[in-house]
Amino acid sequence: MQSSFKKWFGAETPLEEINFNIGMVFLFVSYAASFLSGIYMHLDYRFYFLIGIGMILMTFFIGYASQSGKYQIASFAIVTIFEVVVFPGTYIIDGRFMSFMIFYYIIVFLLIVYVQEGRLRIISYLLFCITLILSVVYTYYQLSLRGMILSSGVNIYLDILLPLIICSLFAICGTYASIRYYKTESAKAEESRKSADDVEKSKDIFLMNMSHEIRTPMNAIMSAGEIMLSKNISGDTQNNVHHITNACRALISTLDDLMIFSKSGGEIIEMQESEYDLMNLLDDIINMISVRLMDSEVRLYVYIDPYIPKRLYGDVVRIRQVFINILNNAVKYTKQGHIILRVVMSDVMTDRMVLHADVTDTGIGIKEEMLPTLFKDFSRVADNINESLKAEGSGLGLSITKNIINACGGDIKVTSEYNKGSVFSFDLPQRIADSSPIAVVENCNDLGVIICDDDTDMKEVLTDTLRAMRIKCTTVTNSEEMNSAIREGIYSHLFITAECLEGSCDLPILMGANITIVLMRNVDDPEEALGDGTIVKPLSCLNIARYFDNQTDKAKALTAESEPEEVSQDSVHVSGARALVVEDNITNLLVSEKLLTRMGFEVSTASNGTTALSLAKVMSFDILFIDFMMTGMNGIDTLREVRKLNADWAKRVPCIVLTADTHEGAKQMLINAGFDDYLAKPIDMEEMEYMVTRYLPGEKLI
């Protein structure tokens, strides 16, 4: 008995089933009460016939509901039987205007309320109203025809009290069952929420730890690369170092994607804006993609408007992700042909403009039916096209890219033709920090370039670039056209590939001409001795301007037979300044020490907070760099102990936190803890220089 009760009315039973069972119990009770009332009122056989038919049909549909689980349909059938047949019939048979049966209509009404939903509930309500009104009207006119008083024969107990008691008990039981059910569901939901919160916290802690463990060695690799690039090393070695650092940045970009997606599913992205150099950003991006295409048949072309402002204000990390994600996507799905990156500006005002970029590829394209899902999480454009591409990538790149662009107030669009290629276009509104053009060549009117390359697309893009830079140019395809252009005497430089130089040129004439030969080579080609210089493809206004302004290091041809002298290329130099670096990773500690020493700092180092405090007690410092996650005393505790020292310098010394914790809100949390600013690992040399110029006293900057 107890098990049956638990099965029919237990807390684990669905609410719809509980209310159906309660309704059926009270319908049986109302049947019994009606039957007894009929005996007391001496009603004829028709009354018992209707009661019997109703009982049989109700039993049938109860069995149907218990077997099929279709409680909505069963309750609708039972309600219809009572509304249309049983209650109207017995009410009319009773023959009194104030009959006990009219109050049993409330049972049907409650059954509709507690059990039925949707269209069935609406139909039942309509039937309820129609049959009740028709029954009352019919009885009223029958009484009037017989000349009877409307209130005659009223039995307060049978006609009013008993039906109301039964209906009230039904309403109380149904309401109690609903309240108990929703409390149980609420408790389950709260338990699930707490469990989800625990899982989310565990995930966040795991991701932060993984980010720290990956970024810490990456910091050492990239910082060591910065130091190597400051030396007089050969061009090939310099390119190899660039390849290493660019590969590190690609890994960091993927890590950033995962960190962004881990917070709010990638829907909400917090922007950390600062001033940045657009030329360096685009250089890094172009170099990174060039390295990815080294062993590919795909060619990369770049057109950059040379009059885009040099320095902008925005979230350089997020903007880098946008470019890298879209270009990586193009590289992934393009196996032959070319990829073109175009970067221009629009809507230029005094202090802001829109950075517009197009990435065009000749890849596999995207089917029209896949375009609506292109920017959804874990969506891969080739899932149903190329089986070999299914496992590549996390499927988050484009989703996160769209969210970043939206957070910047921009927009992204894509057009594609299946098996022909795609064009991704996006706008990034940015504030202007320095309106100086990104690539302007002095005395451009005195320059002229002859372009000799078998690649027609390359010549077209390069011609557009040179003309935008206001440099005269012409293209040639053979030695006759080249010699003719040289004789004109208006061209100062010949941009030529090694293939053209070896295959189609008259070398004696070329060597005797008063023209500078510039060899255009691929990123993985060895340096050629022939010629007056080299430019690495893809050519853009950036490396062309560097060449013409003599910014290319002419010591690239030197070999590494002897230890090269270190030549500082830093734009920041200090004098009489002392820095303290606190870092528990010895490699990162040594690298940071070298970076600061190159700027002119007298550097002290400590591998933990206790050693740092010992140093701070015996000497003063002009700036502190403290790692956040250290064993023993962490960065925040170390800073607090330094601030407590009885020394004026300790109260005001700028302190920069070094951390691999890049999750949203980390910067604000650390600044609230007392740090002046934040350097994310791996440490970018330019960012470190910016911190030095921002926080070091002006008299100590050279």
C-alpha positions in Angstrom: 0.0 0.0 0.0 2.8 2.4 0.9 4.7 1.6 -2.2 1.6 2.2 -4.4 1.0 5.5 -2.6 4.6 6.6 -3.2 4.3 5.5 -6.9 1.1 7.6 -7.4 1.8 10.6 -5.2 5.5 10.5 -4.2 7.9 13.4 -4.6 9.7 11.7 -7.5 6.5 11.3 -9.5 6.0 13.9 -12.2 3.6 16.7 -11.2 1.3 16.1 -14.2 0.8 12.4 -13.1 0.3 13.4 -9.4 -2.4 15.9 -10.2 -4.1 13.5 -12.6 -4.2 10.8 -9.8 -5.5 13.4 -7.2 -8.2 14.5 -9.7 -9.3 10.9 -10.3 -9.5 10.2 -6.5 -11.8 13.2 -6.0 -13.9 12.3 -9.1 -14.5 8.9 -7.5 -15.4 10.7 -4.2 -17.8 13.0 -6.1 -19.3 10.0 -7.8 -20.0 8.4 -4.4 -21.4 11.6 -3.0 -23.6 12.1 -6.1 -24.8 8.5 -5.9 -25.8 8.9 -2.2 -27.5 12.2 -3.0 -29.4 10.6 -5.8 -30.7 7.9 -3.4 -31.7 10.6 -0.9 -33.5 12.6 -3.6 -35.2 9.5 -5.0 -34.0 10.2 -8.6 -35.1 7.8 -11.3 -33.0 5.1 -13.1 -31.7 7.6 -15.7 -29.5 9.2 -13.1 -27.9 5.9 -12.1 -27.4 5.0 -15.7 -25.5 8.2 -16.4 -23.4 7.7 -13.3 -22.6 4.1 -14.3 -21.6 5.1 -17.9 -19.4 7.9 -16.6 -17.7 5.5 -14.1 -17.0 2.9 -16.8 -15.5 5.4 -19.2 -13.4 7.1 -16.5 -12.0 3.8 -15.4 -11.1 3.0 -19.1 -9.2 6.3 -19.6 -7.4 5.9 -16.2 -6.1 2.6 -17.4 -5.1 4.1 -20.8 -3.2 6.9 -19.0 -1.3 4.5 -16.7 -0.3 2.3 -19.6 0.6 5.1 -22.2 1.6 7.9 -19.9 -0.6 10.3 -22.0 -2.2 12.0 -19.0 -3.2 15.1 -21.1 -5.3 13.1 -23.6 -6.8 10.9 -20.9 -7.8 13.9 -18.7 -9.2 15.7 -21.7 -11.4 12.7 -22.6 -12.6 12.4 -19.0 -13.3 16.1 -18.7 -15.2 16.1 -22.0 -17.4 13.1 -20.8 -18.3 14.9 -17.6 -18.8 18.3 -19.2 -20.9 17.1 -22.1 -22.7 14.1 -20.8 -22.6 13.2 -17.1 -23.0 16.5 -15.3 -25.4 18.2 -17.7 -27.5 15.0 -17.8 -27.7 14.5 -14.0 -28.3 18.2 -13.5 -31.3 18.2 -15.8 -32.6 14.9 -14.4 -32.5 16.4 -10.9 -34.8 19.1 -12.2 -33.9 21.7 -9.6 -32.4 25.0 -10.5 -30.2 24.9 -7.3 -29.0 21.3 -7.6 -26.0 19.7 -5.9 -24.7 18.8 -9.3 -23.9 22.4 -10.3 -21.2 22.6 -7.6 -19.5 19.5 -8.8 -18.7 21.4 -12.0 -15.9 22.9 -9.9 -14.2 19.4 -9.8 -14.0 19.5 -13.6 -12.7 23.1 -13.6 -9.9 22.2 -11.1 -8.9 19.2 -13.2 -8.5 21.5 -16.2 -6.4 23.9 -14.2 -4.1 21.3 -12.6 -3.6 18.7 -15.4 -4.2 20.2 -18.8 -2.0 22.5 -20.9 -2.0 24.3 -24.2 -4.8 23.9 -26.7 -6.5 21.1 -24.8 -6.9 23.4 -21.8 -8.5 26.1 -24.0 -11.0 23.7 -25.6 -11.9 22.3 -22.1 -12.5 25.8 -20.8 -14.8 26.6 -23.7 -16.8 23.3 -23.3 -17.0 24.0 -19.5 -18.5 27.4 -20.1 -20.9 26.4 -22.8 -22.3 23.2 -21.1 -22.7 24.9 -17.7 -24.6 27.9 -19.2 -26.8 25.7 -21.4 -27.6 23.4 -18.4 -28.6 26.3 -16.2 -30.6 28.0 -18.9 -32.4 24.8 -19.8 -33.3 24.1 -16.1 -34.4 27.7 -15.6 -36.9 27.5 -18.4 -38.2 24.1 -17.4 -38.9 25.4 -13.9 -40.6 28.5 -15.3 -42.9 26.4 -17.6 -43.9 24.3 -14.6 -44.5 27.4 -12.5 -42.1 26.4 -9.7 -40.1 28.7 -7.5 -36.4 28.8 -8.4 -35.2 28.3 -4.8 -37.7 25.5 -4.1 -36.2 22.2 -2.7 -32.8 23.6 -1.9 -30.9 21.4 0.5 -28.0 23.3 2.0 -26.0 20.2 2.9 -26.4 18.2 -0.4 -26.6 21.1 -2.8 -23.9 23.4 -1.4 -21.9 22.2 1.6 -20.9 18.7 0.5 -19.8 19.6 -3.1 -17.8 22.6 -1.7 -16.0 20.4 0.8 -15.0 17.9 -1.8 -13.8 20.6 -4.3 -11.9 22.4 -1.5 -10.1 19.3 -0.5 -9.2 18.7 -4.2 -7.9 22.3 -4.5 -5.8 21.9 -1.2 -4.3 18.6 -2.3 -3.5 19.8 -5.8 -1.9 23.0 -4.5 0.1 21.1 -1.9 1.4 18.7 -4.5 2.4 21.6 -6.8 4.2 23.4 -3.9 6.0 20.2 -2.8 7.0 19.5 -6.4 8.4 23.0 -7.1 10.3 22.9 -3.8 11.8 19.6 -4.7 12.8 20.9 -8.2 14.2 24.1 -6.7 16.3 22.1 -4.3 17.6 19.9 -7.2 18.3 23.0 -9.3 20.2 24.6 -6.4 22.2 21.5 -5.9 23.0 21.3 -9.6 24.0 25.0 -9.6 26.3 24.5 -6.7 27.8 21.4 -8.4 28.2 23.4 -11.6 29.8 26.3 -9.7 32.3 23.9 -8.1 33.1 22.4 -11.5 33.5 26.0 -13.0 35.8 27.0 -10.2 37.9 23.8 -10.6 38.0 24.5 -14.4 39.1 28.1 -13.8 41.8 27.1 -11.4 43.0 24.4 -13.8 43.1 26.8 -16.7 44.9 29.5 -14.7 47.5 27.0 -13.6 47.9 25.6 -17.1 48.2 29.2 -18.5 50.9 30.0 -15.9 52.8 26.8 -16.6 52.8 27.4 -20.4 53.4 31.1 -20.4 56.3 30.9 -17.9 58.7 28.9 -20.3 57.3 30.9 -23.3 58.4 34.1 -21.6 61.9 32.7 -21.3 62.0 31.6 -25.0 60.6 34.9 -26.4 62.7 37.1 -24.1 65.8 35.2 -25.0 64.9 35.7 -28.7 64.6 39.4 -28.1 68.2 39.4 -26.7 69.5 37.4 -29.7 67.8 39.8 -32.1 69.7 42.7 -30.5 73.0 41.2 -31.5 74.8 41.5 -34.9 73.7 38.1 -36.1 73.3 36.9 -39.7 70.1 37.4 -41.6 69.3 33.7 -41.6 69.8 33.4 -37.9 67.7 36.4 -37.3 64.9 34.9 -39.4 65.1 31.6 -37.5 64.8 33.5 -34.2 61.8 35.3 -35.7 60.3 31.9 -36.6 60.7 30.7 -33.0 59.1 33.8 -31.4 56.3 33.8 -34.0 55.6 30.1 -33.2 55.5 31.0 -29.5 53.0 33.8 -30.3 50.8 31.3 -32.2 50.7 29.0 -29.2 49.9 31.9 -26.9 47.1 33.0 -29.3 45.6 29.5 -29.0 45.9 29.6 -25.3 44.2 33.0 -25.3 41.3 31.5 -27.3 40.8 28.8 -24.7 41.0 31.3 -21.8 38.5 33.6 -23.4 36.1 30.8 -24.1 36.4 29.5 -20.6 34.8 32.7 -19.3 31.1 33.0 -20.1 31.4 30.7 -23.1 33.3 33.4 -25.0 30.2 35.6 -25.0 31.5 38.4 -22.8 35.0 39.7 -23.5 36.6 42.4 -21.4 38.8 44.7 -23.4 42.2 45.9 -22.0 43.1 49.0 -24.0 46.5 50.6 -24.3 48.6 52.4 -26.8 50.3 50.1 -29.4 52.4 50.3 -32.5 50.4 49.1 -35.5 53.5 48.5 -37.7 55.0 46.1 -35.2 51.7 44.3 -34.8 51.3 43.8 -38.6 54.9 42.8 -39.0 54.5 40.1 -36.4 51.3 38.8 -38.0 52.8 38.8 -41.5 55.9 37.0 -40.3 53.9 34.4 -38.4 51.7 33.6 -41.4 54.7 33.6 -43.8 56.3 30.9 -41.6 53.2 28.8 -41.7 53.2 28.9 -45.6 56.9 28.1 -45.9 56.3 24.5 -47.1 53.1 25.4 -49.0 52.3 26.2 -52.6 50.2 29.1 -51.4 51.5 32.6 -51.9 50.8 35.4 -49.4 50.3 39.0 -50.7 49.9 42.0 -48.5 48.6 45.5 -49.2 48.7 48.0 -46.3 47.6 51.6 -46.7 50.9 53.5 -45.9 48.9 56.5 -44.4 47.3 54.5 -41.6 48.2 56.2 -38.3 51.4 54.6 -36.8 50.2 54.3 -33.2 46.7 53.4 -32.1 44.8 52.9 -28.9 43.1 49.5 -28.3 43.5 46.0 -27.0 46.5 44.9 -29.0 46.3 41.3 -27.7 42.7 40.9 -28.9 43.3 42.6 -32.2 46.3 40.3 -32.8 43.9 37.4 -32.2 41.4 38.6 -34.7 44.1 38.9 -37.5 45.7 35.6 -36.6 42.5 33.6 -36.3 41.2 34.8 -39.7 44.5 34.3 -41.4 45.1 30.9 -39.8 41.6 29.9 -41.1 42.6 31.0 -44.6 45.9 29.0 -44.4 44.1 25.9 -43.1 41.6 25.7 -45.9 43.8 27.0 -48.8 46.1 24.4 -50.4 46.9 26.2 -53.6 46.7 29.7 -55.0 47.1 32.7 -52.8 46.0 34.6 -49.7 45.7 38.4 -49.8 45.7 40.6 -46.7 44.5 44.1 -47.3 44.5 46.7 -44.4 43.1 50.2 -45.0 41.4 52.8 -43.0 38.0 54.5 -43.2 35.8 57.0 -41.3 38.9 58.9 -40.3 38.4 61.7 -37.7 40.7 63.7 -35.6 41.1 61.2 -32.8 39.6 58.0 -34.2 39.2 55.9 -37.3 38.1 52.5 -38.4 40.7 49.9 -39.2 39.3 47.8 -42.1 40.8 44.5 -43.2 40.0 42.0 -46.0 41.4 38.4 -46.1 40.9 36.9 -49.5 41.8 33.2 -50.2 41.5 30.7 -53.1 40.7 27.9 -50.7 37.9 25.3 -50.6 35.2 27.9 -49.9 32.2 27.5 -47.8 28.9 26.0 -48.7 25.9 28.4 -48.5 24.1 26.2 -45.9 27.1 26.4 -43.6 27.4 30.2 -43.5 24.7 30.7 -40.7 26.7 28.4 -38.3 30.1 29.8 -39.2 30.6 31.9 -36.1 29.1 29.4 -33.6 31.2 27.7 -30.9 33.1 24.5 -32.1 32.0 25.0 -35.7 34.4 24.0 -38.4 33.7 25.2 -41.9 35.0 22.0 -43.5 33.4 19.3 -41.3 31.3 17.9 -44.1 33.7 18.7 -46.9 37.2 17.4 -46.2 37.7 14.6 -43.7 41.4 15.4 -43.3 40.5 18.8 -41.9 38.1 17.6 -39.2 40.6 17.2 -36.4 42.4 20.5 -37.0 41.7 23.4 -34.7 39.4 23.8 -31.6 36.5 25.2 -33.6 36.6 28.3 -31.4 38.6 30.7 -33.5 35.9 32.4 -35.6 33.4 32.4 -32.7 35.9 34.2 -30.5 36.9 36.5 -33.3 33.3 37.6 -33.8 32.9 38.3 -30.1 36.1 40.3 -30.0 35.1 42.4 -33.0 31.7 43.0 -31.5 33.3 44.0 -28.2 35.3 46.6 -30.2 32.2 48.0 -31.7 33.0 46.6 -35.1 31.5 44.1 -37.6 32.6 41.0 -39.6 31.3 39.8 -42.9 32.0 36.8 -45.0 31.3 36.0 -48.7 32.3 32.7 -50.2 31.9 30.5 -53.3 32.2 26.8 -52.8 35.5 25.4 -54.3 36.6 28.9 -55.3 37.5 30.8 -52.1 36.3 33.1 -49.4 36.6 36.8 -48.3 36.5 37.7 -44.7 36.1 41.4 -44.0 36.1 43.1 -40.6 36.1 46.6 -39.1 37.8 47.6 -35.9 37.1 51.1 -34.6 40.3 52.4 -33.0 41.4 55.6 -31.3 44.4 57.4 -32.8 47.4 57.8 -30.5 49.8 59.1 -33.1 48.6 60.2 -36.5 52.0 59.9 -38.2 51.7 57.6 -41.3 52.8 54.0 -40.7 55.1 53.9 -43.7 56.3 57.1 -45.5 59.5 57.3 -47.5 61.4 60.5 -47.6 62.3 61.9 -51.0 59.9 59.5 -52.6 59.8 61.7 -55.8 63.5 60.9 -56.4 62.8 57.1 -56.4 61.6 54.8 -59.1 61.2 51.0 -59.1 61.3 48.4 -61.9 59.5 45.3 -60.8 60.6 42.0 -62.4 58.7 39.0 -61.2 57.0 36.1 -63.0 54.1 36.3 -60.4 51.4 38.5 -62.0 49.4 38.8 -58.8 52.5 39.8 -56.9 53.4 42.5 -59.4 49.8 43.9 -59.2 49.8 44.1 -55.4 53.3 45.6 -55.3 52.4 48.2 -58.0 49.4 49.3 -55.9 51.7 49.5 -52.8 54.4 51.6 -54.5 51.9 54.0 -56.1 50.2 54.5 -52.7 53.6 55.4 -51.3 54.0 57.9 -54.3 57.0 56.0 -55.8 57.2 55.7 -59.5 57.1 52.1 -60.7 56.8 49.9 -63.8 56.6 46.1 -64.3 58.7 44.1 -66.8 58.6 40.5 -67.9 61.8 40.0 -69.9 65.3 41.4 -70.4 64.3 43.6 -73.4 61.6 45.4 -71.4 64.0 45.7 -68.4 66.8 47.2 -70.5 64.3 49.6 -72.1 63.1 50.7 -68.6 66.7 51.2 -67.4 67.6 53.4 -70.4 64.8 55.7 -69.5 66.9 56.8 -66.5 64.0 57.6 -64.2 64.2 54.5 -62.1 66.6 54.1 -59.2 65.9 50.5 -58.1 65.2 47.1 -59.6 63.2 44.8 -57.5 63.8 41.3 -58.9 63.5 37.7 -58.0 66.4 35.2 -58.1 64.7 33.3 -60.9 64.4 36.4 -63.1 67.9 37.4 -62.2 69.4 34.1 -63.3 67.1 33.2 -66.2 66.0 36.2 -68.2 68.4 39.1 -67.5 71.5 40.3 -69.4 73.8 40.4 -66.4 76.7 42.5 -68.0 74.2 45.2 -69.0 72.5 45.0 -65.6 75.8 45.3 -63.7 76.9 48.3 -65.7 73.6 50.2 -65.2 73.4 53.0 -62.6 70.6 51.2 -60.7 70.3 49.5 -57.3 69.5 45.8 -57.5 67.2 44.6 -54.7 66.6 40.9 -54.5 63.0 39.8 -53.5 63.3 36.5 -51.8 61.0 34.1 -49.8 61.2 33.8 -46.1 62.9 30.4 -46.3 65.3 31.2 -49.2 69.0 31.5 -48.4 70.5 35.0 -48.6 72.1 35.8 -52.0 75.4 37.6 -52.4 74.4 39.1 -55.7 72.6 42.5 -55.5 72.7 45.6 -53.3 70.2 44.3 -50.7 67.3 42.0 -50.1 63.6 42.3 -49.2 61.8 39.3 -47.9 58.4 38.5 -49.4 55.6 39.3 -49.0 56.4 42.9 -49.8 54.4 45.6 -48.2 54.7 49.3 -47.4 56.3 48.3 -44.1 59.4 46.5 -45.3 59.7 48.7 -48.4 59.8 51.8 -46.2 62.3 50.2 -44.0 64.6 49.5 -46.9 64.4 52.9 -48.4 64.9 54.7 -45.1 68.0 52.6 -44.4 66.3 50.8 -41.4 67.4 47.4 -42.6 70.5 46.2 -40.7 73.3 46.1 -43.3 75.2 43.7 -41.0 73.0 40.8 -42.1 75.8 39.4 -44.4 78.2 38.9 -41.4 78.8 35.4 -40.4 78.9 34.0 -36.9 82.6 33.0 -37.0 83.4 35.3 -34.1 81.2 36.4 -31.2 79.2 39.4 -32.5 79.1 42.5 -30.5 75.9 43.3 -28.7 74.3 46.4 -30.3 71.4 47.8 -28.3 68.4 48.6 -30.5 66.2 49.6 -27.6 64.5 52.9 -27.9 64.6 53.4 -24.1 67.7 54.1 -22.1 68.1 55.0 -18.5 70.9 56.5 -16.4 71.5 56.0 -12.7 68.4 53.9 -12.2 68.1 50.7 -10.1 65.6 47.9 -10.7 64.6 44.9 -8.6 63.3 41.8 -10.3 61.6 39.1 -8.2 60.9 35.8 -10.0 61.1 32.2 -8.9 61.9 30.8 -12.4 65.6 31.2 -12.8 65.6 31.3 -16.6 63.0 34.1 -16.6 64.9 35.9 -13.9 68.1 35.9 -16.0 66.3 37.0 -19.1 64.5 39.9 -17.4 67.8 40.9 -15.9 69.4 41.1 -19.4 66.5 43.0 -20.9 66.7 45.7 -18.1 70.5 45.8 -18.2 70.4 46.6 -21.9 68.3 49.6 -21.1 71.0 50.8 -18.6 69.5 49.7 -15.3 71.6 48.5 -12.4 69.6 45.3 -11.8 69.2 43.3 -8.6 67.4 39.9 -8.6 65.7 37.7 -6.1 64.2 34.3 -6.5 61.6 34.6 -3.7 59.9 37.2 -1.6 62.1 36.8 1.4 65.3 37.5 -0.5 63.6 40.5 -2.1 62.7 42.0 1.3 66.3 41.5 2.5 67.6 43.4 -0.6 64.9 46.2 -0.1 66.1 46.7 3.5 69.7 47.5 2.5 69.3 49.4 -0.8 66.7 51.5 -2.6 65.2 50.9 -6.0 63.5 53.1 -8.7 61.2 50.4 -10.0 60.1 46.8 -9.0 59.1 43.9 -11.2 57.5 41.1 -9.1 56.2 37.8 -10.2 52.7 37.1 -8.9 52.7 33.3 -8.5 55.8 32.4 -6.5 56.3 29.6 -4.0 56.3 30.7 -0.4 55.5 34.4 -0.3 53.5 35.4 -3.4 53.7 38.6 -5.3 50.9 40.4 -3.4 52.4 39.5 0.0 55.9 40.6 -1.1 54.6 44.0 -2.3 52.7 44.5 1.0 55.9 43.8 3.0 57.9 46.2 0.9 55.4 49.0 1.4 55.7 48.4 5.2 59.4 49.2 5.2 60.5 52.3 7.1 61.8 54.0 3.9 60.3 56.8 1.8 61.2 55.2 -1.5 59.3 52.0 -0.5 56.1 53.9 -0.1 56.2 55.4 -3.6 58.3 53.1 -5.7 56.3 51.9 -8.8 55.8 48.2 -8.8 54.9 46.2 -11.9 53.4 42.7 -11.5 54.7 39.9 -13.8 52.1 37.2 -14.3 50.9 34.5 -16.6 47.4 34.8 -15.2 45.5 36.4 -18.1 41.9 35.5 -17.2 39.4 38.3 -17.3 39.6 40.6 -14.3 43.1 39.5 -13.2 44.6 42.9 -14.1 42.0 44.8 -12.0 42.4 42.3 -9.1 46.2 42.8 -9.0 46.0 46.6 -9.3 43.4 46.6 -6.5 45.9 44.7 -4.5 48.4 47.6 -4.8 50.4 47.0 -8.0 50.8 50.0 -10.3 50.6 48.1 -13.5 50.5 44.7 -15.1 52.9 42.8 -17.5 51.5 39.6 -18.9 53.9 36.7 -19.7 55.5 36.2 -22.1 56.9 39.7 -21.6 56.8 41.9 -24.7 59.9 44.1 -24.9 57.9 47.1 -26.1 55.5 46.7 -23.2 58.4 46.6 -20.7 59.9 49.7 -22.3 56.5 51.4 -22.1 56.3 50.6 -18.3 59.8 52.0 -17.8 59.0 55.3 -19.6 55.7 55.6 -17.8 56.8 55.0 -14.3 60.5 55.9 -14.1 61.2 59.6 -13.1 61.9 61.7 -16.1 65.4 62.8 -15.0 66.6 59.1 -15.2 65.5 58.6 -18.8 68.0 59.4 -21.5 
